[in-house]
Amino acid sequence: MSNEHYEMDPTPGEKLKAIFKQRDVQIATAWGVLVTFIFFIIGGWIYPSWMPTALSTDMKAIERLIVIFTWISAPICGIVLGFSIYTFMHRHKGDTPPADGPAIRSNPLVVGLWVIISSALCLVAVVYGLIEMNSATAATAENKTSALVVEVTGSQWVWSFNYPEQGFSSHELMLPVNRPVEFRITSVDVNHSFWPVQLGVKVDANRLQTTVVDTTPNKIGELEVKCAELCGLYHTYMETTGEVMSKADFDNWVTTQGGHTA
């Protein structure tokens, strides 16, 4: 009977423990955790403070989507930047090249964890995005019958807004709060892009074609309307103002413009 001694191969758990016992991995991981925490703060607090005031359900959904996507991507960004920071801080100096480190691509445990974690985060992002898209579509279908129609026309370099129900046109975008709005957007010359910033809507205005988009202003406040597509020499100045106001204020404004209220 042979007395030869055979060493058992380490288990995946033992391999993982051995990896994290290495000081360079510990330091890089600590940097990764710090970077992840920073991106959580940026996504949850700094991004919303930089964004325009949300005056519609769509803008609020966009704000929420940016925050959540930042949180989802934070761990991946933390891992990559953590190891990048460590590598930069401990970069080799001198003329003699260092010995090659252990190959990561041939380490099934590290590769497996990376694939599983990144795939799970991507799946969460896709599922959440689809849920947001479906909820927006459902809200649009429900609001069609009661929507205020605004016909938006872009021309070099002016926005015009026609209110067919009220019977007048304006170069300012005024909307009543808590009433769905249906924008019918077109152009009389080159392509423009209709962007009422605080409403979270941005749609191309194409010549000889009408594009329809819906939203629901749910908060009173000022609007900025810009063109988001290069449309000529004075593209930068193709902007106007507007406001989301109470129904009473909107009716008064309609009357002062020579229109009629419902």
C-alpha positions as CSV (number, residue, x, y, z in Angstrom):
1,M,0.0,0.0,0.0
2,S,1.4,3.3,-1.0
3,N,2.3,5.9,1.7
4,E,2.4,8.8,-0.8
5,H,0.8,12.0,0.5
6,Y,-1.6,13.8,-1.9
7,E,-2.4,17.4,-1.2
8,M,-6.0,18.4,-1.6
9,D,-6.7,21.3,-4.1
10,P,-8.0,24.4,-2.2
11,T,-11.8,24.9,-2.4
12,P,-13.2,28.0,-4.1
13,G,-13.8,29.5,-0.6
14,E,-10.2,29.0,0.4
15,K,-9.0,30.5,-2.9
16,L,-11.2,33.6,-2.3
17,K,-9.9,33.9,1.2
18,A,-6.3,33.6,0.0
19,I,-6.9,36.4,-2.5
20,F,-8.3,38.8,0.1
21,K,-5.4,38.1,2.4
22,Q,-3.1,39.7,0.0
23,R,-2.3,43.3,1.1
24,D,-2.4,44.8,-2.4
25,V,-5.9,43.3,-2.8
26,Q,-7.0,44.7,0.6
27,I,-5.8,48.2,-0.2
28,A,-7.3,48.2,-3.7
29,T,-10.6,46.9,-2.2
30,A,-10.6,49.7,0.4
31,W,-10.2,52.2,-2.4
32,G,-13.0,50.6,-4.3
33,V,-15.4,50.8,-1.3
34,L,-14.5,54.4,-0.8
35,V,-15.1,55.2,-4.5
36,T,-18.4,53.3,-4.4
37,F,-19.5,55.3,-1.3
38,I,-18.6,58.6,-3.0
39,F,-20.7,57.7,-6.1
40,F,-23.6,56.8,-3.8
41,I,-23.5,60.3,-2.4
42,I,-23.1,61.8,-5.9
43,G,-26.1,59.9,-7.2
44,G,-28.4,60.4,-4.2
45,W,-27.7,64.0,-3.2
46,I,-25.4,65.9,-5.6
47,Y,-27.1,64.9,-9.0
48,P,-30.6,65.9,-7.9
49,S,-29.3,69.3,-6.6
50,W,-27.7,69.9,-10.0
51,M,-30.8,69.0,-12.0
52,P,-33.6,71.5,-13.0
53,T,-36.6,71.6,-10.8
54,A,-38.9,68.7,-11.7
55,L,-42.3,70.1,-12.8
56,S,-43.8,66.9,-14.3
57,T,-44.1,63.2,-13.7
58,D,-41.7,62.6,-16.6
59,M,-38.9,64.8,-15.2
60,K,-39.3,63.2,-11.8
61,A,-39.0,59.8,-13.4
62,I,-35.8,60.8,-15.2
63,E,-34.3,62.2,-12.0
64,R,-35.2,58.9,-10.2
65,L,-33.8,56.9,-13.1
66,I,-30.4,58.8,-13.1
67,V,-30.1,58.3,-9.3
68,I,-30.8,54.6,-9.4
69,F,-28.6,53.9,-12.4
70,T,-25.8,55.7,-10.7
71,W,-26.3,53.5,-7.6
72,I,-26.4,50.4,-9.7
73,S,-23.2,51.3,-11.6
74,A,-21.4,52.5,-8.4
75,P,-20.0,49.1,-7.3
76,I,-18.5,48.4,-10.8
77,C,-17.0,51.9,-11.0
78,G,-15.7,51.4,-7.5
79,I,-13.9,48.2,-8.3
80,V,-12.4,49.5,-11.5
81,L,-11.3,52.9,-10.0
82,G,-10.1,51.3,-6.8
83,F,-7.7,49.0,-8.5
84,S,-6.7,51.8,-10.9
85,I,-5.9,54.1,-8.0
86,Y,-3.9,51.4,-6.3
87,T,-2.0,50.7,-9.5
88,F,-1.2,54.4,-10.1
89,M,0.0,54.9,-6.5
90,H,2.2,51.8,-6.7
91,R,3.4,52.1,-10.2
92,H,6.8,50.7,-11.0
93,K,9.8,53.1,-11.1
94,G,13.1,52.4,-12.6
95,D,14.5,50.8,-15.8
96,T,14.1,47.2,-14.9
97,P,10.6,45.9,-15.6
98,P,8.9,44.1,-12.7
99,A,7.9,40.4,-12.7
100,D,4.5,39.6,-14.1
101,G,1.8,39.4,-11.6
102,P,-0.7,36.5,-11.3
103,A,-3.0,36.2,-14.4
104,I,-6.5,37.3,-13.6
105,R,-8.0,36.1,-16.9
106,S,-7.1,32.5,-16.0
107,N,-8.5,32.7,-12.5
108,P,-12.0,31.1,-12.8
109,L,-13.1,32.3,-9.3
110,V,-12.3,36.0,-10.0
111,V,-13.7,35.8,-13.6
112,G,-16.9,34.0,-12.4
113,L,-17.5,36.6,-9.6
114,W,-17.0,39.5,-12.0
115,V,-19.4,38.0,-14.6
116,I,-22.1,37.1,-12.0
117,I,-22.0,40.5,-10.2
118,S,-21.9,42.7,-13.3
119,S,-24.6,40.6,-15.0
120,A,-26.9,40.9,-12.0
121,L,-26.4,44.7,-11.9
122,C,-27.1,45.0,-15.6
123,L,-30.2,42.8,-15.3
124,V,-31.5,45.1,-12.5
125,A,-30.9,48.1,-14.7
126,V,-32.7,46.6,-17.7
127,V,-35.7,45.4,-15.6
128,Y,-36.1,48.7,-13.9
129,G,-35.8,50.6,-17.2
130,L,-38.6,48.5,-18.7
131,I,-40.8,49.0,-15.7
132,E,-40.4,52.8,-16.0
133,M,-41.1,52.7,-19.8
134,N,-44.3,50.6,-19.3
135,S,-45.6,52.9,-16.5
136,A,-45.0,56.0,-18.6
137,T,-46.9,54.4,-21.6
138,A,-49.8,53.4,-19.4
139,A,-50.1,56.9,-17.9
140,T,-50.0,58.4,-21.4
141,A,-52.9,56.2,-22.6
142,E,-55.1,57.1,-19.6
143,N,-54.6,60.9,-20.0
144,K,-55.4,61.2,-23.7
145,T,-59.0,62.2,-23.3
146,S,-58.5,65.0,-20.9
147,A,-55.3,66.4,-22.3
148,L,-54.7,70.0,-23.2
149,V,-53.4,70.1,-26.8
150,V,-50.5,72.4,-27.6
151,E,-49.3,72.6,-31.2
152,V,-45.6,73.4,-31.1
153,T,-43.9,74.9,-34.2
154,G,-40.1,75.4,-34.5
155,S,-38.7,77.9,-37.0
156,Q,-35.3,79.6,-37.3
157,W,-35.1,80.7,-34.5
158,V,-38.4,81.0,-32.7
159,W,-40.8,78.6,-30.9
160,S,-44.6,79.2,-31.5
161,F,-47.3,77.5,-29.4
162,N,-50.9,77.2,-30.7
163,Y,-53.7,76.4,-28.3
164,P,-56.5,75.1,-30.6
165,E,-59.0,74.5,-27.8
166,Q,-58.5,78.1,-26.6
167,G,-58.2,79.6,-30.1
168,F,-55.0,81.6,-30.0
169,S,-51.2,81.3,-30.4
170,S,-48.3,82.5,-28.2
171,H,-44.5,82.5,-28.1
172,E,-44.6,81.6,-24.4
173,L,-45.5,78.1,-23.1
174,M,-48.1,78.4,-20.3
175,L,-49.6,75.3,-18.9
176,P,-52.2,74.5,-16.1
177,V,-50.9,72.4,-13.3
178,N,-52.2,68.8,-12.9
179,R,-53.7,68.6,-16.4
180,P,-52.2,66.3,-19.0
181,V,-50.7,68.0,-22.0
182,E,-50.4,66.6,-25.5
183,F,-47.6,68.3,-27.5
184,R,-47.9,68.1,-31.4
185,I,-44.5,69.2,-32.6
186,T,-43.4,70.1,-36.1
187,S,-41.0,72.5,-38.0
188,V,-41.5,74.8,-40.9
189,D,-37.8,74.8,-42.1
190,V,-34.9,72.7,-40.7
191,N,-35.0,70.1,-37.9
192,H,-35.2,71.4,-34.4
193,S,-35.5,69.7,-31.0
194,F,-38.3,70.8,-28.6
195,W,-37.0,70.7,-25.0
196,P,-39.0,72.2,-22.2
197,V,-36.3,71.4,-19.6
198,Q,-38.3,71.2,-16.4
199,L,-40.9,68.9,-18.0
200,G,-38.4,66.2,-18.9
201,V,-39.5,66.1,-22.5
202,K,-37.2,66.4,-25.5
203,V,-38.5,65.6,-29.0
204,D,-37.3,66.3,-32.5
205,A,-39.3,68.9,-34.5
206,N,-39.1,67.6,-38.1
207,R,-40.2,69.5,-41.2
208,L,-43.5,68.4,-42.7
209,Q,-44.0,65.8,-40.0
210,T,-45.9,66.0,-36.7
211,T,-44.5,64.2,-33.6
212,V,-46.8,63.7,-30.6
213,V,-45.6,63.5,-27.0
214,D,-47.4,63.7,-23.6
215,T,-46.6,64.7,-20.1
216,T,-48.4,65.9,-17.0
217,P,-47.2,69.1,-15.2
218,N,-47.7,68.4,-11.5
219,K,-45.9,71.4,-9.8
220,I,-46.2,75.2,-10.3
221,G,-43.0,76.8,-11.5
222,E,-41.1,78.5,-14.3
223,L,-40.2,76.8,-17.6
224,E,-37.3,77.1,-19.9
225,V,-37.9,76.0,-23.5
226,K,-34.7,75.4,-25.6
227,C,-33.7,73.9,-28.9
228,A,-31.5,70.8,-28.4
229,E,-30.5,70.3,-32.0
230,L,-28.1,72.4,-34.0
231,C,-30.3,74.4,-36.4
232,G,-28.3,77.2,-37.8
233,L,-26.4,80.4,-36.9
234,Y,-28.6,81.5,-34.0
235,H,-29.4,78.0,-32.6
236,T,-28.1,79.0,-29.1
237,Y,-30.7,81.8,-28.9
238,M,-33.7,79.7,-29.9
239,E,-35.2,79.6,-26.5
240,T,-38.2,81.1,-24.7
241,T,-39.8,81.0,-21.3
242,G,-43.1,79.7,-19.8
243,E,-44.8,78.7,-16.6
244,V,-46.8,75.9,-15.0
245,M,-49.6,77.8,-13.1
246,S,-52.8,77.2,-11.3
247,K,-56.0,76.7,-13.5
248,A,-57.3,80.1,-12.4
249,D,-54.1,81.8,-13.4
250,F,-54.0,79.9,-16.7
251,D,-57.6,80.9,-17.5
252,N,-56.8,84.5,-16.8
253,W,-53.7,84.3,-19.0
254,V,-55.8,82.8,-21.8
255,T,-58.3,85.6,-21.6
256,T,-55.6,88.3,-21.7
257,Q,-54.3,86.6,-24.9
258,G,-57.7,86.9,-26.6
259,G,-58.6,83.3,-26.2
260,H,-61.6,81.6,-24.6
261,T,-61.6,79.2,-21.6
262,A,-63.5,75.9,-21.5
